[in-house]
Amino acid sequence: MSADSPPPARILIVEDEDKIAEVLRDYLRQYGYDTHRLARGDEVEAWVREHPVDLVLLDVMLPGLDGMEVCRALRSFSDAAIIMVTARVDEIDRLLGLGLGADDYICKPFSPREVVARVATVLRRTRRQQAGASTAASGTVRHGGLSLDESGWRATLDGHVLELTAVEFKLLSVLASQPGRIFTRDQLMDHMYRDERVVADRTVDSHVKKLRRKIAEVAPGEEFIHSVYGVGYCYEDRRQP
């Protein structure tokens, strides 16, 4: 690696089965990743607080603390990407429904090559998001063709002004803050209404419908706010490479 090359991504493998952990470690190292392994869920938070990490491969069933609780703990302070690993297909629906904030889900048994490919995809996406979410001194945040001037409550898409209400601006800001992440309705309401008023969760659907209509006026035929059935919504500009 040259002096100008970026350091390899550091991946934390949290897996209590030795054989699975060894296979994942060997494959990831073969592709140039720096890896560390923990076997207990209750060791993860302290380790991540002490060691910068780019991605966590997190098994759901762990001794000490299950993967769902570990994911919640990590999301309270870390921006590391998280891929949840579960032994049950139906568990993925539950994980999505809980809105834990994981970036991807893999079901056992899996091909190690598939895991490496999913790791590369998630890292590429999260790094692109970090690079695209540049905040200028004016308080303007940009994600692809979307520009959000948070100081002036002004949103533009491909240079066209979106005439948004304050709630619609908040909604779009939350979704676009982490492109590709699925937000539940409850999470969106927490950001949209910080005065703790009681609001029906379908109110979010109504605002999304209006927001989509306003986006369609300046970008007909394009979809940026995507529905995830039974869970919530995510923002993604799929025109971006």
PyMOL commands that set and color helices and strands:
alter all, ss='L'
color gray80, all
select helices_A, chain A and resi 18-30+41-50+67-75+89-98+112-132+166-177+185-192+202-218
alter helices_A, ss='H'
color red, helices_A
select strands_A, chain A and resi 10-14+34-38+55-59+81-86+104-107+134-135+140-143+146-149+154-157+160-162+183-184+225-228+232-235
alter strands_A, ss='S'
color yellow, strands_A
deselect
rebuild
show_as cartoon
